[in-house]
C-alpha cells in the first residue's frame, strides 16, 4: 500500500450504537461449558471476552438492522471490488468491569495484502472506553472500527485483517482474523493486450 493511499484506510467512528441483548440462538452463541469453543472466521475468545468482526459494503443498512428487534438480519460481506469501501463492525460481549463497574477494551488491527506483506501500519484504538460494563453475554456493537478501500494500483486478491481486542481489566486478548476478497470492478479491468 502506498503511503499516499494509506489515508483511504481510515478509522471510522460510528454514531452511538444501542446495546443489544443476545438473541435466543445467536449465530455466535457461547458453547456449553463442557464443549470446546468452535469459532468461525472473524470470531475470537479469550477468557470470558468474545469478539466478532463483521464487514459490510452498506454500513447504513447494517446499523438500521442492528437497531431493529432481536435477532437482526445483518447484511455482511467479505467481498468487494476495487474502489468500493467496506466497513468493519466489531461486536463483543462479556468484558470485565473494574471497581467502578466500567470496562475498557482496546483494539489493534494489522492487515496483510494478497502476497502476505504488511498493508499499511498497524492501527490501535479504544473500542469501549471506560463505559459501564454491559451484562454478561449481551452483544455490544463497538462505536469504533475501520473502513477499507483498495484503490487503483493496489493488489487484487485476498487481504487478511487481524483484530486483537484486549480487555484491559481482565488482562486477556481475543484475536480474530477475517479474509477480504478484492476483485476488479466490472468495466475497470485492464484492456486486453492487442493480438496480431
C-alpha positions as CSV (number, residue, x, y, z in Angstrom):
1,X,0.0,0.0,0.0
2,X,1.4,3.4,-0.9
3,X,1.7,6.0,1.8
4,X,-0.5,8.3,-0.2
5,X,-3.2,5.7,-0.2
6,X,-3.0,4.9,3.5
7,X,-5.4,7.8,4.1
8,X,-8.1,5.6,2.5
9,X,-7.8,3.2,5.4
10,X,-9.3,5.4,8.0
11,X,-10.5,5.0,11.5
12,X,-14.3,5.4,11.3
13,X,-16.3,6.4,14.3
14,X,-19.8,5.2,14.1
15,X,-22.7,7.0,15.7
16,X,-23.7,6.0,19.2
17,X,-24.9,2.5,18.9
18,X,-27.5,0.9,21.2
19,X,-26.7,-2.1,23.4
20,X,-28.4,-5.2,22.1
21,X,-29.4,-8.3,24.1
22,X,-28.1,-11.5,22.8
23,X,-30.8,-13.3,20.7
24,X,-32.3,-16.6,21.8
25,X,-30.0,-18.6,19.4
26,X,-27.4,-16.1,18.2
27,X,-25.1,-17.1,15.4
28,X,-22.1,-16.7,17.7
29,X,-23.6,-18.3,20.8
30,X,-21.5,-19.3,23.8
31,X,-20.9,-23.1,23.6
32,X,-22.0,-25.3,26.5
33,X,-19.4,-25.3,29.3
34,X,-18.3,-28.8,28.5
35,X,-17.7,-28.2,24.8
36,X,-14.6,-26.6,23.3
37,X,-15.4,-23.3,21.6
38,X,-16.0,-23.7,17.9
39,X,-15.1,-20.4,16.3
40,X,-16.0,-19.0,12.9
41,X,-13.8,-16.8,10.8
42,X,-13.8,-13.3,12.3
43,X,-14.6,-14.6,15.8
44,X,-12.3,-14.9,18.8
45,X,-12.3,-15.7,22.5
46,X,-10.0,-15.1,25.5
47,X,-11.2,-15.8,29.0
48,X,-14.8,-14.5,29.1
49,X,-14.2,-12.0,26.3
50,X,-15.8,-12.9,23.0
51,X,-15.3,-10.8,19.8
52,X,-16.7,-10.9,16.3
53,X,-15.6,-8.7,13.4
54,X,-18.1,-8.3,10.5
55,X,-17.7,-6.5,7.2
56,X,-20.3,-4.8,5.0
57,X,-20.5,-2.6,1.9
58,X,-23.6,-0.9,3.3
59,X,-23.0,0.4,6.8
60,X,-26.3,2.3,6.9
61,X,-28.3,-0.9,6.3
62,X,-26.2,-2.7,8.8
63,X,-26.8,-0.1,11.5
64,X,-30.5,0.1,10.7
65,X,-30.9,-3.6,11.0
66,X,-28.8,-3.7,14.3
67,X,-31.3,-1.2,15.8
68,X,-34.3,-3.5,15.0
69,X,-35.6,-6.1,17.4
70,X,-33.5,-9.2,18.1
71,X,-32.3,-11.1,16.1
72,X,-31.2,-8.7,13.4
73,X,-30.6,-9.8,9.8
74,X,-27.2,-8.2,9.3
75,X,-26.1,-7.6,5.7
76,X,-22.5,-8.6,5.6
77,X,-19.9,-9.4,3.0
78,X,-16.2,-10.3,2.9
79,X,-16.0,-9.5,-0.8
80,X,-15.6,-6.2,-2.6
81,X,-14.2,-4.6,-5.7
82,X,-11.5,-2.1,-6.3
83,X,-12.5,1.4,-5.1
84,X,-15.6,0.1,-3.2
85,X,-15.3,0.7,0.5
86,X,-16.1,-2.0,3.1
87,X,-16.9,-1.1,6.7
88,X,-15.8,-3.2,9.7
89,X,-18.1,-3.7,12.7
90,X,-16.7,-5.0,16.0
91,X,-19.2,-6.9,18.3
92,X,-18.2,-8.0,21.7
93,X,-19.6,-9.5,24.9
94,X,-18.5,-10.3,28.5
95,X,-15.8,-7.7,29.3
96,X,-14.6,-7.5,32.9
97,X,-15.6,-4.5,35.0
98,X,-13.3,-2.6,37.3
99,X,-14.3,-1.5,40.8
100,X,-16.3,1.4,39.3
101,X,-18.3,-1.1,37.1
102,X,-16.6,0.0,33.9
103,X,-14.9,-1.9,31.1
104,X,-12.0,-0.8,28.9
105,X,-11.3,-2.6,25.6
106,X,-8.6,-1.6,23.2
107,X,-8.1,-2.9,19.7
108,X,-5.1,-3.4,17.4
109,X,-5.6,-4.1,13.7
110,X,-3.0,-5.4,11.2
111,X,-3.7,-6.0,7.6
112,X,-1.7,-8.1,5.1
113,X,-2.0,-7.9,1.3
114,X,-2.6,-10.9,-1.0
115,X,1.2,-11.6,-1.0
116,X,1.3,-11.7,2.8
117,X,3.1,-8.4,3.1
118,X,2.0,-5.7,5.6
119,X,-0.6,-3.4,4.2
120,X,0.0,-0.1,5.9
121,X,0.9,0.4,9.6
122,X,-0.9,-1.4,12.4
123,X,-3.8,0.7,13.9
124,X,-4.6,0.9,17.6
125,X,-7.7,2.5,19.1
126,X,-10.2,2.1,22.0
127,X,-13.4,0.2,21.3
128,X,-15.0,0.6,24.7
129,X,-13.6,3.4,26.8
130,X,-14.3,3.1,30.5
131,X,-18.0,2.8,29.9
132,X,-20.4,0.8,32.1
133,X,-19.9,-3.0,31.8
134,X,-22.8,-4.5,29.8
135,X,-24.4,-7.6,31.3
136,X,-22.5,-10.8,30.6
137,X,-23.4,-12.5,27.2
138,X,-25.0,-9.3,25.9
139,X,-23.8,-8.5,22.4
140,X,-22.5,-4.9,22.1
141,X,-21.6,-3.1,18.9
142,X,-18.4,-1.0,19.4
143,X,-18.7,2.6,18.2
144,X,-15.2,2.4,16.8
145,X,-13.8,0.4,13.8
146,X,-12.1,0.9,10.5
147,X,-13.0,1.2,6.8
148,X,-11.1,-0.5,4.0
149,X,-10.8,0.7,0.3
150,X,-8.4,-1.0,-2.2
151,X,-7.6,1.7,-4.7
152,X,-6.3,1.8,-8.3
153,X,-2.8,0.4,-8.5
154,X,-3.2,-1.7,-5.3
155,X,-3.1,-5.5,-5.4
156,X,-6.2,-7.6,-6.1
157,X,-6.8,-10.8,-4.2
158,X,-7.4,-11.7,-0.6
159,X,-6.4,-9.3,2.2
160,X,-6.3,-10.6,5.8
161,X,-7.5,-8.4,8.6
162,X,-6.2,-9.4,12.1
163,X,-8.1,-7.9,15.0
164,X,-6.8,-8.2,18.6
165,X,-9.0,-6.9,21.3
166,X,-7.6,-6.6,24.8
167,X,-9.8,-6.5,27.9
168,X,-7.6,-4.1,30.0
169,X,-9.1,-5.2,33.3
170,X,-9.1,-9.0,32.7
171,X,-5.6,-8.9,31.1
172,X,-6.7,-11.1,28.1
173,X,-6.6,-10.5,24.4
174,X,-9.1,-12.2,22.0
175,X,-7.9,-12.4,18.4
176,X,-9.9,-12.9,15.2
177,X,-8.9,-12.8,11.5
178,X,-11.1,-12.1,8.5
179,X,-10.3,-12.6,4.8
180,X,-11.4,-9.9,2.5
181,X,-11.5,-10.8,-1.2
182,X,-11.0,-7.9,-3.6
183,X,-11.8,-8.2,-7.3
184,X,-11.6,-5.8,-10.2
185,X,-14.7,-3.7,-10.6
186,X,-16.8,-4.5,-13.7
187,X,-15.7,-2.4,-16.5
188,X,-12.5,-1.5,-14.8
189,X,-10.4,-4.4,-15.9
190,X,-7.2,-3.6,-17.7
191,X,-7.7,-3.8,-21.5
192,X,-6.6,-7.0,-23.1
193,X,-3.3,-6.9,-25.0
194,X,-3.7,-6.4,-28.7
195,X,-3.4,-9.6,-30.7
196,X,-1.6,-9.8,-34.0
